[in-house]
Amino acid sequence: MNDRQIIGFHVNSNFRKVEVGRKTTLLQVLRDEFRLTGTKNGCGQSRCGACTVIVDGKAVRSCVYLAHRANGKRVETIEGLARDSELHPLQEAFIEHGAIQCGFCTPGMIMAAKALWDAKPGPTREDIYQALELNLCRCTGYAKIIEAILAASGQRPEVGKARPPTTVPGVAERFGLAHRSLVPRLAVGHPLPRPDARAKATGEAVFAADLYPSTGSGHRFEGMLYGKVLRSRYPHARVLQVDASKAKALPGVVAVLTAADVPGARNHGLLRNDWPVLAYDKVRYVGDAVAVVAAETEEIAEAALKLIEVGYEPLPVVASAEAALAENAPLIHEEGNVLKHLTFQRGDVEAAFAQADIVIENEYRTPAGDHSFLEPEAGVATVDDEGNVTVYAGSQIPFDDQRQIAASLDLPQEKVRVVQTQVGGAFGGKEDVHVQIHVALLAQATGRPVKLVFTRQESMIVHPKRHATVIRLKTGATKAGKLLAVQAHIVGDTGAYASLGEPVMTRTATHASGPYEVPNFKVDCYAVHTNNPPAGAYRGFGVPQATFASETQMDILAEELGMSPFDLRRVNALKVGATTATGQTLQESVGLLECLERVESQISNLQPLISNLQSRRGWGVACAYKNVGLGDGLADSAGAEVELLDDGRAIVRAGAAEVGQGLVGVLAQEIGG
């Protein structure tokens, strides 16, 4: 029985026909058939809203909206909002109000707002909250998004008018260059929209998953294959054999690779090469890659994965860092379960505790956490006639990707090029390689372009997490609240592989005393392997765990002493001339005391309002500090190249990645300073 049918519907005023299957989604048609890639796939489960389009006036989640339901209807996507160079007022407002960061959620967010705009031109905040309740944004915090929608609904005079390209003020004059059609003194040195905002607001920004055999981005990938990864279902097991013969025999399968097919380094890693490209001896967590497939379609690649037969010998599972440290614990790696043991002492904590008027000791536990960036990992790789490999991917450290790809492909680094696509959020979670090596291996093996896109479930399983920690703090102080000593015992779960566990847990250790002057400090910190997903970089880089423990400890100490939490912090706050627990004397710009004063003043102003509320409302205070740069006494370095063009524009090549934080705008302003 043929379950396929031809349907027709209007897309952005153009009538289109397409053949679809019974389970084909509208998102698949828009992206795979019509190449309207502004509509994103963030989850595939109607949970994030990145795929939002408008069907007959209503916002729908196209990732679960079956295509045949659109037959005879009118579909609007982000590509249809702008008319010639005139942006829709919502698009312009998102740009003007800074509602765009990484941009992955932006098209869906704007389309959800557009459906509300059409139904109710003057929406209230509550209307906006309801309209966006299924649209997630990991970057902005929503405040600017709501502000933009309200501003657009008010039809301000400047809304709806797109601004032309601009120059760097001063550069053209300084070098005697011509402005031609560009407008001088507009883009730099002023609170203006980020340079990449327009492309993100219109759906033109190209993320890795937006690359197709023929795409408007300028890249062409004719003959593209689609990759998939077979992953371990065991948290800990010995790999006895991998039989891919049935998968290779499946029509449409072009390549199946296992560990035996990796031509170069079998392991990769940012600091330690301990993470197998494809498992060859053991799997160490649920999600370890065992084999990769390249096929003519994603469906064939998925079917091939089910035909790969893997023989496993299950091994005892180590589920927590504490269990990993136990005597006779099963070994995750032959070298032992401790990735790093860091100890540090300043002063004499035991003598200080003996002199203290009060000593408190408590244990704090923090869980693992996922970055939850909206864009699942994706990449495309190509190989040319001379064996040069190019990988297109969203990454935080492209040059480290290049190094690891080259090592695994057994190529010199100059034969590997990594092209940074737009990155739909990262927050530390895209520092480790994800698809890059696998897609490069498949391209090298097949001689054809290969595309690999993670599902949301796969993304959550694979990439490193925030470290779960167990922190035991012992604090001694005088009756007046002056800290005399802090002793910390910290155990961090760094998961199956090293990733950046060593420097992350170093940050946890060095920040365990909080932003306070502590004359006597001792820390004993372990980064420990388990059979949990690897843990690595995450915003704060180990400091949030320490801050939670130290600030809770300060609140408990304040309560025991009968002091205000503000007063206790004020007595001990770091200031100019103070020495940190690790021995650094602060020479300038330490504003903690001033910050405490301002916050306390604001809370005092709010106190009458809080007291009059029917429901109970309280207030709290916490302080935090964070190292800048690499730390550990290492020298920080950075580089950039600037090329000036005849028309007054400048091309900047910088050794940093734009992942939504606004680097492109900062660079533009720096050049024009």
VOGU-3710 file (C-alpha; in Angstrom, 3 decimals, decimal comma):
1> mndrqiigfh> 0,000/0,000/0,000  1,409/3,395/-1,020  1,188/5,795/1,914  2,580/8,740/-0,032  0,511/11,544/-1,513  0,971/14,850/-3,283  -0,221/17,880/-1,389  -0,269/21,574/-2,241  -0,271/24,669/-0,087  0,780/28,311/-0,119
11> vnsnfrkvev> 4,161/29,049/1,452  4,838/32,757/1,913  2,313/33,501/-0,879  3,837/30,947/-3,292  1,827/27,833/-4,096  3,977/24,705/-3,798  3,339/21,019/-4,397  5,265/18,217/-2,761  5,048/14,467/-2,257  4,891/13,477/1,399
21> grkttllqvl> 4,572/10,346/3,455  2,054/9,641/6,164  4,556/10,581/8,884  6,337/13,412/7,069  6,298/16,577/9,159  5,811/20,100/7,898  9,280/20,932/9,229  10,828/18,243/7,042  9,073/19,627/3,976  10,056/23,223/4,702
31> rdefrltgtk> 13,711/22,433/5,351  14,512/19,310/3,312  12,318/19,980/0,266  11,884/23,760/0,084  15,198/24,706/1,746  13,470/27,205/4,025  16,069/26,684/6,722  15,091/29,656/8,862  12,701/27,281/10,596  14,848/25,320/13,066
41> ngcgqsrcga> 14,702/21,864/14,610  15,681/22,213/18,238  13,987/19,202/19,779  11,702/17,325/17,384  9,186/16,982/20,214  7,214/20,264/20,234  9,045/21,410/23,353  11,297/24,309/22,288  9,366/26,323/19,689  12,326/26,854/17,346
51> ctvivdgkav> 10,259/25,287/14,560  7,262/27,630/14,945  5,504/28,676/11,745  2,046/30,075/11,074  -0,626/27,921/9,417  -3,850/29,704/8,500  -3,134/32,385/11,077  -2,211/30,113/13,969  1,229/29,358/15,381  2,080/25,659/15,077
61> rscvylahra> 5,099/23,548/15,983  6,117/22,252/12,593  8,341/19,479/13,989  5,228/17,494/14,960  2,676/19,027/12,583  2,122/16,403/9,895  2,665/17,784/6,421  -0,556/16,423/4,931  -2,522/18,602/7,363  -1,178/21,676/5,540
71> ngkrvetieg> -2,832/20,629/2,276  -4,744/23,605/0,869  -3,648/25,933/3,661  -1,448/29,006/3,943  1,899/28,637/5,666  4,068/31,556/6,764  7,735/31,154/7,676  10,368/33,622/8,820  11,564/34,016/5,222  8,231/35,563/4,234
81> lardselhpl> 8,066/38,378/6,769  10,381/40,939/5,197  9,284/42,645/2,001  12,255/43,532/-0,187  14,530/45,461/2,200  11,693/46,336/4,563  11,801/44,232/7,700  8,617/43,423/9,545  8,212/45,649/12,618  8,742/42,622/14,852
91> qeafiehgai> 12,024/41,777/13,161  13,212/45,360/13,460  12,174/45,543/17,100  14,039/42,327/17,941  17,158/43,853/16,383  16,813/47,278/18,000  16,066/45,973/21,494  18,847/43,406/21,686  16,448/40,457/21,715  18,819/38,371/19,581
101> qcgfctpgmi> 21,929/36,585/20,779  22,795/33,189/19,282  19,750/33,540/17,012  18,706/29,903/16,874  15,402/30,470/18,661  14,788/33,838/16,994  12,816/32,791/13,875  10,427/30,655/15,907  10,097/33,348/18,538  9,287/35,996/15,929
111> maakalwdak> 6,745/33,751/14,203  4,982/33,029/17,491  4,903/36,782/18,127  3,650/37,394/14,569  0,687/35,063/15,121  -0,150/37,028/18,261  0,419/40,328/16,409  -2,086/39,341/13,717  -4,705/38,152/16,198  -4,249/40,947/18,730
121> pgptrediyq> -2,316/44,032/17,530  -2,031/45,519/21,035  -1,103/42,555/23,244  -0,581/42,821/26,976  2,354/41,246/28,766  0,112/38,372/29,783  -0,858/37,841/26,145  2,820/37,688/25,214  3,630/35,283/28,044  0,892/32,942/26,848
131> alelnlcrct> 1,882/33,197/23,184  5,513/32,353/23,967  4,932/29,686/26,604  6,211/26,946/24,269  9,112/28,980/22,867  12,385/28,548/24,724  15,351/30,911/24,691  18,525/29,869/26,498  20,477/33,098/25,938  18,435/36,208/26,615
141> gyakiieail> 16,297/35,627/29,679  13,202/36,756/27,692  13,155/40,340/29,033  14,436/41,865/25,792  12,164/39,634/23,719  9,077/40,812/25,566  10,312/44,407/25,389  10,730/44,074/21,617  7,234/42,677/21,076  5,688/45,440/23,173
151> aasgqrpevg> 7,675/48,085/21,295  6,682/46,699/17,901  3,043/46,626/18,941  3,283/50,325/19,788  4,353/51,117/16,196  7,193/53,450/17,208  8,385/55,739/14,361  11,732/53,986/13,921  10,265/50,487/13,864  9,878/48,902/10,440
161> karppttvpg> 12,790/50,694/8,773  15,888/48,630/8,060  19,215/50,411/8,327  21,767/50,100/5,519  25,263/48,622/5,894  27,692/50,794/7,799  31,375/51,602/8,118  33,797/51,806/10,986  33,976/55,489/11,956  37,419/56,975/11,607
171> vaerfglahr> 38,961/54,129/9,620  38,061/55,412/6,156  39,100/58,973/6,987  42,345/57,797/8,596  43,431/55,864/5,510  41,878/58,089/2,856  39,395/55,432/1,726  36,108/56,048/-0,058  32,788/55,343/1,661  30,955/54,692/-1,613
181> slvprlavgh> 27,393/53,645/-0,737  28,038/52,967/2,935  26,948/55,249/5,755  29,827/56,500/7,961  29,749/56,922/11,736  26,816/54,638/12,375  28,007/51,212/13,516  30,719/51,742/16,080  31,001/53,451/19,423  27,254/53,670/19,960
191> plprpdarak> 24,605/51,404/21,558  23,584/49,858/18,250  22,291/46,458/17,127  24,773/43,636/16,783  26,102/43,241/13,216  24,709/39,728/12,749  21,230/40,479/14,099  19,533/41,103/10,750  20,587/37,736/9,319  19,308/36,002/12,440
201> atgeavfaad> 16,011/37,923/12,428  15,314/36,990/8,804  16,365/33,342/9,002  19,340/33,918/6,702  21,986/33,043/9,313  23,499/29,664/8,448  23,893/27,057/11,159  25,594/23,736/10,426  22,322/21,828/10,055  21,216/24,389/7,438
211> lypstgsghr> 23,842/23,176/4,945  22,306/21,081/2,152  23,469/19,750/-1,243  22,407/23,055/-2,785  22,007/25,930/-0,390  21,696/29,664/-0,678  24,611/30,097/1,698  27,080/29,824/-1,169  28,283/26,367/-0,165  27,567/23,441/-2,470
221> fegmlygkvl> 27,659/19,865/-1,255  26,549/17,784/-4,210  26,319/14,071/-3,494  25,851/14,661/0,218  25,582/11,604/2,441  24,005/11,476/5,875  25,788/10,197/8,944  24,594/8,479/12,095  26,406/7,184/15,166  25,879/3,880/16,966
231> rsrypharvl> 26,181/4,508/20,690  26,611/2,219/23,641  23,560/1,344/25,678  25,810/0,155/28,514  27,449/2,509/31,032  30,429/0,189/31,436  31,276/-2,832/29,308  34,085/-4,501/27,454  33,715/-4,434/23,667  34,235/-7,997/22,451
241> qvdaskakal> 33,409/-7,585/18,773  31,713/-5,274/16,298  30,161/-6,929/13,230  29,049/-4,392/10,618  28,656/-6,803/7,693  24,848/-6,675/7,600  24,839/-2,897/7,795  27,347/-2,618/4,951  25,159/-4,853/2,795  22,091/-2,631/3,200
251> pgvvavltaa> 21,284/-0,827/-0,082  22,056/2,869/0,209  24,777/2,425/2,822  28,081/3,832/1,569  30,331/3,363/4,599  30,332/1,827/8,065  33,355/2,627/10,216  34,498/1,094/13,492  37,585/1,665/15,639  39,644/-0,492/13,277
261> dvpgarnhgl> 38,983/2,026/10,489  40,384/5,070/12,293  43,626/5,817/10,415  45,231/8,006/13,064  44,908/8,663/16,782  42,286/6,436/18,384  41,628/8,892/21,209  40,926/12,611/21,315  40,642/15,230/24,022  41,211/18,882/24,819
271> lrndwpvlay> 43,917/18,276/27,426  44,212/14,493/27,653  43,702/12,148/24,722  41,595/9,622/26,621  38,229/9,808/24,806  37,941/7,133/22,074  36,929/8,329/18,633  35,168/4,965/18,343  35,238/2,491/21,238  37,905/-0,178/20,812
281> dkvryvgdav> 38,359/-1,769/24,253  35,594/-0,566/26,558  32,594/1,698/26,645  32,542/3,892/29,721  29,176/5,641/29,632  25,814/5,401/27,907  26,467/7,294/24,689  30,012/6,217/23,878  30,415/6,039/20,084  30,968/2,515/18,737
291> avvaaeteei> 30,456/2,888/14,967  29,502/5,512/12,390  27,471/5,115/9,209  27,170/7,178/6,034  24,205/6,521/3,758  22,201/8,129/0,973  19,427/9,143/3,379  19,021/9,592/7,111  16,428/6,837/7,151  18,839/4,345/5,595
301> aeaalkliev> 21,576/5,377/8,019  19,215/4,822/10,947  18,254/1,404/9,617  21,923/0,490/9,231  22,627/1,227/12,893  20,128/-1,460/13,876  22,004/-4,026/11,799  25,374/-3,525/13,501  25,988/-6,331/15,974  28,123/-5,522/19,009
311> gyeplpvvas> 29,252/-8,055/21,567  29,508/-6,576/25,058  30,730/-7,939/28,371  28,990/-5,813/31,019  31,273/-4,545/33,788  30,490/-3,197/37,270  29,159/0,349/37,121  30,571/3,235/39,150  27,671/5,645/39,520  29,095/8,322/41,819
321> aeaalaenap> 32,380/10,015/42,598  32,252/8,769/46,173  31,882/5,196/44,936  34,815/5,732/42,579  37,042/6,650/45,529  36,045/3,609/47,563  38,622/0,933/48,221  38,626/-1,748/45,507  36,279/0,316/43,311  36,047/-0,889/39,680
331> liheegnvlk> 38,504/0,969/37,468  37,101/3,222/34,758  40,604/3,719/33,341  43,621/1,534/33,991  45,499/4,522/35,417  42,929/4,780/38,210  39,734/6,659/38,935  41,333/9,904/40,113  41,866/12,302/37,228  43,397/14,972/39,452
341> hltfqrgdve> 44,084/15,432/43,154  44,744/19,039/44,066  45,925/20,120/47,507  46,707/23,618/48,679  47,398/25,184/52,051  48,044/28,724/53,221  48,701/29,359/56,884  47,865/26,953/59,724  44,196/25,996/59,704  44,397/23,724/62,755
351> aafaqadivi> 45,881/26,450/64,927  43,285/28,911/63,636  40,401/26,555/64,412  41,774/26,155/67,951  41,692/29,941/68,407  38,247/30,431/66,836  35,223/31,359/68,921  32,980/29,386/66,597  33,607/26,521/64,182  30,929/25,171/61,846
361> eneyrtpagd> 31,167/22,243/59,462  28,659/21,299/56,763  28,385/19,226/53,595  26,966/20,565/50,340  25,996/18,675/47,199  25,496/20,130/43,739  24,048/18,138/40,823  25,247/17,696/37,276  23,659/20,117/34,835  23,112/20,299/31,098
371> hsflepeagv> 23,825/23,421/29,049  20,531/23,021/27,172  21,616/25,103/24,205  18,833/25,236/21,623  20,886/24,055/18,648  21,719/20,334/18,658  25,258/19,630/17,500  25,717/19,324/13,734  28,402/19,366/11,085  29,246/18,799/7,431
381> atvddegnvt> 32,588/17,573/6,084  34,010/17,528/2,568  37,210/16,217/1,015  38,815/17,499/-2,178  40,860/15,731/-4,853  44,086/16,387/-2,940  42,782/14,880/0,283  42,195/18,177/2,059  39,333/17,943/4,538  37,003/20,821/5,388
391> vyagsqipfd> 34,631/20,603/8,340  31,746/23,041/8,838  30,500/23,047/12,422  29,419/25,210/15,318  32,231/25,084/17,853  33,762/27,105/20,655  37,368/26,216/19,789  37,743/25,621/16,021  41,547/25,458/16,149  41,393/22,671/18,764
401> dqrqiaasld> 38,900/20,888/16,519  41,420/21,141/13,693  44,167/19,605/15,829  42,039/16,671/16,963  40,526/16,008/13,535  43,949/15,994/11,893  45,339/13,598/14,496  42,519/11,075/14,050  42,612/11,287/10,246  46,424/10,995/10,287
411> lpqekvrvvq> 46,767/14,244/8,354  48,988/17,268/8,890  46,984/20,116/10,365  47,393/22,252/7,250  45,296/19,705/5,334  42,348/20,176/7,697  40,233/23,317/7,650  37,479/24,045/10,159  34,857/26,602/9,121  32,863/28,120/11,938
421> tqvggafggk> 29,138/28,238/11,214  26,678/30,124/13,383  26,481/28,587/16,859  23,076/28,178/18,465  24,281/28,526/22,020  27,193/26,765/23,690  27,878/27,897/27,286  30,912/25,614/27,447  29,128/22,598/26,002  30,688/22,915/22,542
431> edvhvqihva> 34,324/23,155/23,602  34,832/19,411/23,172  34,478/17,960/19,674  31,059/16,481/18,971  30,413/15,544/15,319  33,630/16,944/13,864  35,889/13,874/13,871  33,131/11,434/12,925  31,895/13,460/9,977  35,470/14,033/8,783
441> llaqatgrpv> 36,251/10,308/8,957  33,162/9,510/6,893  33,997/12,149/4,280  37,551/10,849/4,032  36,342/7,256/3,693  33,666/7,980/1,064  35,140/10,921/-0,831  31,753/12,641/-0,597  30,275/15,385/1,590  28,744/13,983/4,775
451> klvftrqesm> 26,292/15,668/7,112  25,674/14,592/10,701  23,076/16,173/12,970  22,359/15,082/16,537  18,839/14,570/17,782  17,964/16,413/20,973  18,139/13,145/22,922  21,551/12,356/21,441  22,809/15,826/22,265  21,745/15,518/25,890
461> ivhpkrhatv> 23,449/12,130/26,204  26,735/12,960/24,520  28,133/16,353/25,469  29,870/17,019/28,805  27,894/18,368/31,750  28,472/20,623/34,739  30,392/18,734/37,424  28,352/17,251/40,238  30,213/17,915/43,487  30,288/17,014/47,162
471> irlktgatka> 31,844/19,865/49,145  32,559/19,697/52,851  33,423/23,041/54,427  34,791/23,762/57,885  34,836/27,427/58,874  36,264/29,125/61,951  35,555/32,722/63,008  35,689/35,161/65,913  32,624/36,402/67,792  32,811/39,552/65,702
481> gkllavqahi> 32,490/37,473/62,542  36,066/37,730/61,316  36,999/34,618/59,360  40,080/32,862/60,692  40,168/29,660/58,673  38,389/27,706/55,952  39,065/24,052/55,188  37,481/22,395/52,155  37,235/18,793/51,016  35,845/18,606/47,480
491> vgdtgayasl> 34,990/15,643/45,279  33,886/16,331/41,704  32,345/13,794/39,313  34,222/14,327/36,056  32,487/11,403/34,346  33,930/8,906/31,912  36,599/11,086/30,278  38,847/13,992/31,208  37,423/16,773/29,026  38,296/19,899/31,038
501> gepvmtrtat> 37,775/18,301/34,434  41,211/19,245/35,735  40,997/23,037/35,294  37,294/23,090/36,215  37,865/21,425/39,567  40,918/23,615/40,113  38,554/26,608/39,927  36,219/24,964/42,434  39,129/24,466/44,805  40,648/27,939/44,508
511> hasgpyevpn> 37,277/29,676/44,968  36,080/27,554/47,901  36,690/30,303/50,483  34,526/32,806/48,622  35,411/36,459/47,904  36,669/36,973/51,439  39,955/37,572/53,203  40,820/34,254/54,850  44,295/34,098/56,432  44,305/30,323/56,820
521> fkvdcyavht> 43,002/28,137/54,010  43,360/24,464/53,150  41,729/22,570/50,305  41,791/18,933/49,269  40,089/18,475/45,879  39,527/15,423/43,682  38,335/15,183/40,086  37,120/11,599/39,827  36,119/9,345/36,934  32,744/7,564/36,975
531> nnppagayrg> 30,511/5,883/34,406  28,420/9,025/34,128  28,585/11,338/31,094  31,810/13,343/30,957  31,787/16,660/32,788  33,635/19,661/31,457  33,242/23,338/30,713  30,032/25,066/31,766  29,442/28,747/32,460  31,267/29,594/35,664
541> fgvpqatfas> 33,771/26,774/35,071  33,565/25,158/38,519  33,045/28,354/40,491  29,220/28,154/40,901  29,562/24,916/42,875  32,060/26,513/45,250  29,951/29,664/45,520  26,829/27,730/46,497  28,731/26,010/49,299  30,672/29,015/50,595
551> etqmdilaee> 27,702/31,403/50,546  25,392/28,943/52,270  28,135/28,451/54,853  28,315/32,224/55,374  24,548/32,434/55,923  24,676/29,639/58,505  27,612/31,328/60,229  25,760/34,661/60,307  22,746/32,988/61,889  24,905/31,248/64,501
561> lgmspfdlrr> 26,592/34,548/65,382  23,360/36,545/65,343  24,783/38,843/62,674  23,234/40,329/59,577  24,346/38,425/56,465  25,413/41,814/55,089  27,510/42,639/58,139  29,300/39,290/58,091  30,203/39,708/54,446  31,224/43,319/54,952
571> vnalkvgatt> 33,645/42,379/57,742  35,414/39,848/55,529  35,043/41,235/51,998  38,073/41,411/49,751  39,237/44,952/49,034  42,213/46,722/47,505  45,326/45,534/49,310  43,725/42,329/50,577  45,190/38,908/49,875  43,061/36,099/48,474
581> atgqtlqesv> 43,039/32,610/49,951  45,443/31,512/47,218  47,927/34,263/48,032  47,237/36,911/45,395  47,344/40,514/46,624  44,646/42,582/44,925  46,048/45,848/43,616  43,020/47,608/42,140  39,351/47,529/41,204  37,824/45,479/44,003
591> glleclerve> 34,261/46,745/44,331  32,672/44,185/46,639  32,141/46,552/49,580  30,563/49,196/47,368  28,351/46,560/45,771  27,173/45,320/49,173  26,306/48,870/50,233  24,219/49,507/47,129  22,375/46,198/47,349  21,603/46,663/51,042
601> sqisnlqpli> 20,304/50,157/50,330  17,957/48,853/47,656  16,663/46,095/49,921  15,994/48,674/52,645  13,938/50,702/50,188  11,892/47,628/49,292  11,328/46,490/52,878  8,081/48,455/53,444  6,630/47,052/50,230  7,616/43,509/51,185
611> snlqsrrgwg> 6,085/43,898/54,646  2,707/44,901/53,180  2,411/41,879/50,885  -0,120/39,202/51,791  2,251/36,387/50,842  5,545/35,890/52,642  8,502/37,377/50,800  12,046/37,312/52,053  15,406/38,557/50,873  18,842/37,067/50,725
621> vacayknvgl> 22,330/38,044/49,729  25,165/36,102/48,152  28,539/37,172/46,803  30,696/35,597/44,138  33,927/36,230/42,315  35,610/34,591/39,352  39,082/34,484/37,902  39,642/36,135/34,528  41,421/34,209/31,789  43,126/30,857/32,143
631> gdgladsaga> 44,420/31,286/35,673  46,798/28,719/37,214  49,638/31,161/36,578  49,422/30,564/32,840  49,978/33,412/30,411  46,847/34,579/28,601  47,232/35,311/24,916  44,951/36,375/22,096  45,332/37,404/18,493  43,471/39,090/15,679
641> evellddgra> 44,069/40,204/12,105  42,336/43,191/10,530  42,145/43,693/6,763  41,051/47,103/5,502  39,097/47,187/2,244  39,039/49,997/-0,303  35,423/50,875/0,485  36,078/51,570/4,165  34,995/48,218/5,518  37,196/45,977/7,616
651> ivragaaevg> 37,468/42,196/7,815  38,418/40,909/11,271  39,889/37,465/11,859  40,011/36,776/15,573  41,108/33,840/17,681  37,770/33,616/19,467  34,403/32,148/18,577  31,077/33,951/18,274  28,604/31,720/20,113  25,888/34,284/20,784
661> qglvgvlaqe> 27,715/36,433/23,314  28,159/39,342/20,889  31,813/39,063/19,938  31,142/40,452/16,453  29,782/43,677/17,890  32,641/44,041/20,344  35,223/43,591/17,600  33,518/46,204/15,436  33,530/48,715/18,272  37,157/48,002/19,165
671> igg> 38,320/48,643/15,612  36,563/51,988/15,460  37,755/53,156/18,879
//
